[in-house]
């Protein structure tokens, strides 16, 4: 067995050295390590490492911004749905003949007054599919569709609908 500190390469071991009865010829001693000018990181390696780090940080930042925008949109949608539910509860407390008539709070295709919201430029508009505005005959059941319209912080129009039926 050859000791680990001997290897093949430069610097030959003098002939005549024996280990465990075998003569070692053609083996070399290990080269001493010395500091070279190429030890450490080059400027290119550092720039690549900084670039990779920058891309990963920007990816995490972008993901966080997207998450915050999604959370804000979800809160707006929940607020609009709560406003629609409150308006629908008010409408369902009225008799069917009082709901779609002109001059009532729930006049067809006219924004409902009295619903306060924190959403920008929100309006809730009732429609009654199958009901002809001004008709004296109100269908039974009366379909009610409430539509909330508002603008998000970026100025985009958003809308949400809630439908129900009022029976006599």
N, C-alpha and C positions, 0 to 999 in steps of 0.2 A: 504494500500500500504506500502511496506517495503522500508525503505530508502536504497539508493544504497550502502552506506558504510557498510552495514551489509551483510554477506553472510553465507552460510552453511559451516561448517568445524570445526576447533579447536576453542578454546577460546570462551566459551559460554557467552552470555549476562546474567547478573543476572536476575532472575525471578522478576517479579513485574514491569517491565518497560512497560508503555503503550504508544501507539501512536494512536491517533484518536480513542480512546476507545477500542483498541484491545491490549491484552497483548502479548508481544513478548517473546516467549520461544523457546529454541532450536536454536536460530540464533547466529551467531558468529560475532565478530568484524574482520575487515580486518587485516591481518598480516602486520606488518611494513616491508617494503622492505629494505634489507640490501645488500651490495655489497658481492658477492661471488667470489670464485676463478674461477668459470666457466664463468664469464662475459667476453665479447670480443670474438675475433676470435682465434681458435686453429691453430696450425701450419699446420695441415692437410687441414683445410679450406683455409688458405692462399696459400698453394701449389696448391690446386685445382683451385683457382681463377687465380693464375699466369699461370697455365697450360692452362686454357680456353683462357685467354688473349693471350698467346703465339700462340696457334693454330689459333685464329682469325687473328692475325697480319701476321702470315706466309701465311694464305690463301689470304689475301689482297696483300701481296708481290708477291706471285706466280701469281696471276691474273694480276698484273701490268707488270711483266716480260713477260708473255704470250702476253699481249696487245702490248708491245714494239716490240717483235719479229714479230707479225702479221703485225704491221705497217711497219717494215723494209722490210718484204717480199712483201708487197703491193707496196712499193716504187720501189723495184727492178723490179717487174712485169711491173709497169708503165713505167720505164725507158726502159726496153726491148721492150715493145710495141711501144714506141716512136721511137726507133731505127729501128724496123721493118717497121713502117709506112714511115719513111724517105727513107729507102732502096726501098720499094715498089714504092714510088713516083718517084724515080730515074729510076727504071726499066720501069714503065709505060710511061715515057717520051720518051723512045727509041722506034724505030719501032720493030715490032714483029720479023722480020728476024735478027735483031741485038742482041736480048736478049740471046737466049740459045747457041749461037755459041761458039766453042772453042776459047779461047783467049780474049773473052769479059769480062767485069767486072762481068757479071752475068752468067758466065759459069756454067753449071749444076754440082752439087755436089762439088763445089769449094767455099771455104769461100770468101765472098765479101770483097775487100780491100776498104779503105777510109771511113768506118763507124766507127767513134770514139764513145766510150762509157765509162762510169765510172764503168761498171760492170767488175768483175774479169774474165779474160780468156774468154771474149765474142767472139763468131763468129756467123756470119749470113751466112747460106748456102741456095742457091736457088735449088729447084728441079722443074721439069716440067713433071707432070704426063701425060702419053700418048705420050711424045716426046722421040724419040730414039736419044741418043747423037751421033753427027756426021752426022745425017741425013740432007739432003739439004732441005727437005720439013718440014716447020714449020706449025703445025696445026692452024686452025682458028676456034674458038678462042684458044689462047695459055693459058693453065692453069699455073699459077705461084704460088708456095708455098715457102715462106721464113720461115726458122726455125732459131730462135736465141737460142744458147746454151751458158750457163755461169755457174760459180760456185758461190754459196752463201758464206757468211762469215764462215759458218761451214764446207765448203768444199764439200757440196752436189751438184751434177749436177742438173741443172734446164734447162728447155727448154720451148719455146713458139712458136706457128706457126701463120702465117698470110697468107691467100690465096686470090688470085684475078684472073681475066681473062684479057688478052690483045687481043683486036680484031684489025683487019686491017681497 
